[in-house]
Amino acid sequence: MVAPDTGAGGVFDLLWLVVALPLLGAVLLLAVTPLLPAGLRATVDRTGHLLGTALAAASFVLSLVLFVSLLGRDADQRQVGQHLWTWFETGSLRVGMDLLYDQLAALFLLLITGVGSLIHVYAIGYMEHDARRRRFFGYLNLFVAAMLTLILSANFVGLFLGWEGVGLASYLLIGFWQHKPSAAAAAKKAFVINRVGDIGLTLAIALMFATFGTVDYGAVSQVAGEADQATLNALGLLLLLGACGKSAQVPLQAWLLDAMEGPTPVSALIHAATMVTAGVYLVVRANFIYELTPVAQTAVVVVATVTLLWGAVLGCAKDDIKKALAGSTMSQIGYMMLAAGLGPVGYPFAIFHLLTHGFFKANMFLGAGSVMHGMDDDVDMRHYGALRTAMPVTFLTFAMGYLAIIGFPGFSGFWSKDRIIEAALTENLFIGLLAVLGAGITAFYMTRLMLMTFFTTKRWEADVHPHESPKVMTVPLIVLAALSVLGGVLLLGNWIVEWLEPVTGHVEHENPPVSAWLVTLMIVVVVVIGVAAAWFLVGRREVPRVAPQDVSFATRAARADLYGDAINEGVVVRPGASLVSGLTTFDRAGIDGVVMGGAAGVGGISTTLRRVQNGFVRSYALSLLGGALLVVLALLAVNVG
């Protein structure tokens, strides 16, 4: 890893503002506004959403300026560092509040602030009638600021600060409508499961310091090769555990579908620009660890492959439009993690697919929110049908995202996902074929979603009158739809691979065992089969307004999230509760018994002795006489003997 240029100057001196602007919005909207006089507070309540959106947009503009400035520097000078202050120093550990802006961070900043700003704009219309809109936008700003902190930090402790900030913001936003028990439960579930992953990241950072004496990216990358293999394996696996929590990878995936209880802009922000991408970033950023531990790399590939199929299967059985999209997110993040597990040959395509997925998934989640807006907040696709004429803008923009995610030739997902599958087939034929299978299942469940929502027959409730969303909601959809179509330009001239090479490493491209065109043709054929299967099973049949109960075991399992909650209950929750109950019993009967029993014994002895010490002179005289008599008798006994 090249040492960052800490004296770049110019616009790079403003790097800290990228984080500070949305953080300022969060502070003003959440902490300062409640302290204002009632009249001024009411004004901010009415206009706070504009402030939050403006600050997010300003952060995007600055990120764009920084990116252009970075393009103007030589390739070996594109790592810019900024020291803000010393965060803490104890013993030999010194952690600075330091920022690192390089090729990887630059792309993430554009995604987070760009897509995040569009989501803010969309939320102006979506949350128009919510009484707590000002607080909602404060939480959105906090979410963006935390994710930017995670990305820009120059060390693992700073990354952990943003990591926990993202966890807090997601908890607040998923449970924003806390008057709904389901929303409160979903927020708690996401928070608790993510803490499991956070334990892994915490232990990894501690082990890193104990082994290398530092937690800075650059310093660790230089000395990582000096560690023994067992330590490197442990580091890689612990970092993977942290990534599984944030990116909803098996076995820490159960929170993601429940997170749909939050308002739809939250779902778009979590699934497209923040949170679930954090795990992918962590693995790619820590590539200098994974390159030294084949065991951990293999674990990443296995977890990713299981997850991409797991999420795809869930998407096939969900009638809730947002949960179907959530299953697809789990699957698509699996593709990114798979690419990251393949090493330098896959790192650029993991980030490439992360970017294109950010475009088309934000497009589709916001499109789902637009459908809900027109259908009186109904999320059940069995109550939709034939919405393409009632909501033409939503339909056309959503269709662009649909074509991108299934990998239709020419759309962004076609370029990014196909390169991941091609790399997987080159590295491991079996894993590659499973990735191809995932592409076919993706085509099936996404076509099913399109047919049930925008085609087939009308199944609307009698009092529902679908209508197009206002422009403040449709304009972001149009922008994201355009990005869903054009995102593939990042691969022109192999640009994104060469751009990320200083961070992810150089790879000598070997001739793959199978022609890239044959791989593409195979994927397209599998996608067509998936689309056709959805048409024959859904498009040509009458969709019942109530899901049939007489279904196969596979369908029941998919509806139950492949029993993810049941597995967690049996493997973690119940054994954990039994362990805690046993420890409580031991504490009360054992430890407390010894302590309290000893105290009771001393108390009993004290009570007995207290009776002797009664304060009467005659008793003491009698005791003395008795004692003297015992002494005399003892002496006589000795003499007689």
SULBEL-V175618 format. One record per backbone hydrogen bond with DSSP energy under -1.0 kcal/mol. CO is the residue of the C=O (numbers start at 1). NH is the residue of the N-H. Records with the same first field share a line. If there is no record, write none. Layout:
CO: NH / NH
//
This chain:
5: 81
9: 12
10: 13
11: 14
12: 15
14: 17
15: 18
16: 20
17: 21
19: 23
20: 24
21: 25
22: 26
23: 27
24: 28
25: 29
26: 30
27: 31 / 32
28: 33
32: 35
33: 36
37: 41
38: 42
39: 43
40: 44
41: 45
42: 46
43: 47
44: 48
47: 50 / 51
48: 52
49: 53
50: 54
51: 55
52: 56
53: 57
54: 58
55: 59
56: 60
57: 61
58: 62
59: 63
60: 64
61: 65
62: 66
63: 67
64: 68
65: 69
66: 70
67: 71
68: 72
70: 73
74: 77
79: 5
80: 101
82: 99
85: 97
88: 95
90: 93
93: 90
95: 87 / 88
96: 98
97: 84
98: 154
99: 82
101: 80
102: 106
103: 107
104: 108
105: 109
106: 110
107: 111
108: 112
109: 113
110: 114
111: 115
112: 116
113: 117
114: 118
115: 119
116: 120
117: 121
118: 122
119: 123
120: 124
122: 126
123: 127
125: 128
127: 130
130: 133
132: 136
133: 137
134: 138
135: 139
136: 140
137: 141
138: 142
139: 143
140: 144
141: 145
142: 146
143: 147
144: 148
145: 149
146: 150
147: 151
148: 152
149: 153
152: 100
154: 217
155: 159
156: 160
157: 161
158: 162
159: 163
160: 164
161: 165
162: 166
163: 167
164: 168
165: 169
166: 170
167: 171
168: 172
169: 173
170: 174
171: 175
173: 176
176: 178
177: 180
180: 184
181: 185
182: 186
183: 187
184: 188
185: 189
186: 190
187: 191
188: 192
189: 193
190: 194
191: 195
192: 196
193: 197
194: 198
195: 199
196: 200
197: 201
198: 202
199: 203
200: 204
201: 205
202: 206
203: 207
204: 208
205: 209
206: 210
207: 211
208: 212
209: 213
215: 156
216: 220
217: 221
218: 222
219: 223
220: 224
223: 226
224: 227
228: 232
229: 233
230: 234
231: 235
232: 236
233: 237
234: 238
235: 239
236: 240
237: 241
238: 242
239: 243
240: 244
241: 245
242: 246
243: 247
244: 249
249: 252
253: 256
255: 259
257: 260
258: 261
259: 262
263: 266 / 267
264: 268
265: 269
266: 270
267: 271
268: 272
269: 274
270: 276
274: 276
275: 278
277: 281
278: 282
279: 283
280: 284
281: 285
282: 286
284: 287
286: 289 / 290
287: 291
289: 292
290: 293
293: 297
294: 298
295: 299
296: 300
297: 301
298: 302
299: 303
300: 304
301: 305
302: 306
303: 307
304: 308
305: 309
306: 310
307: 311
308: 312
309: 313
310: 314
311: 315
314: 317
319: 381
320: 324
321: 325
322: 326
323: 327
324: 328
325: 329
326: 330
327: 331
328: 332
329: 333
330: 334
331: 335
332: 336
333: 337
334: 338
335: 339
336: 340
337: 341
340: 343
343: 346 / 347
346: 350
347: 351
348: 352
349: 353
350: 354
351: 355
352: 356
353: 357
354: 358
355: 359
356: 360
357: 361
358: 362
359: 363
360: 364
361: 365
362: 366
363: 367
364: 368
365: 369
366: 370
367: 371
368: 372
369: 373
370: 374
371: 375
372: 377
375: 378
379: 321
380: 383
381: 384
384: 459
387: 391
391: 395
392: 396
393: 397
394: 398
395: 399
396: 400
397: 401
398: 402
399: 403
400: 404
401: 405
402: 406
403: 408
408: 411
411: 415
412: 416
413: 417
416: 420
417: 421
418: 422
419: 423
420: 424
421: 425
422: 426
423: 427
424: 428
428: 432
429: 433
430: 434
431: 435
432: 436
433: 437
434: 438
435: 439
436: 440
437: 441
438: 442
439: 443
440: 444
441: 445
442: 446
443: 447
444: 448
445: 449
446: 450
447: 451
448: 452
449: 453
450: 454
451: 455
453: 387
454: 388
455: 386
461: 464
470: 473 / 474
471: 475
474: 478
475: 479
476: 480
477: 481
478: 482
479: 483
480: 484
481: 485
482: 486
483: 487
484: 412
486: 489
487: 490
488: 491
489: 492
490: 496
491: 494
492: 495
494: 498
495: 499
496: 500
500: 503 / 504
501: 505
515: 519
516: 520
517: 521
518: 522
519: 523
520: 524
521: 525
522: 526
523: 527
524: 528
525: 529
526: 530
527: 531
528: 532
529: 533
530: 534
531: 535
532: 536
533: 537
534: 538 / 539
535: 540
538: 541
549: 551
552: 556
553: 557
554: 558
555: 559
556: 560
557: 562
558: 561
560: 563
561: 564
563: 567
564: 568
565: 569
566: 570
567: 571
568: 572 / 573
569: 574
572: 576
573: 577
574: 578
575: 579
576: 580
577: 581
578: 582
579: 583
580: 584
581: 585
582: 586
583: 587
584: 588
585: 589
586: 590 / 591
587: 592
590: 594
591: 595
592: 596
593: 597
594: 598
595: 599
596: 600
597: 601
598: 602
599: 603
600: 604
601: 605
602: 606
603: 607
604: 608
605: 609
606: 610
607: 611
609: 613
612: 614
616: 620
617: 621
618: 622
619: 623
620: 624
621: 625
622: 626
623: 627
624: 628
625: 629
626: 630
627: 631
628: 632
629: 633
630: 634
631: 635
632: 636
633: 637
634: 638
635: 639
636: 640
637: 641
//
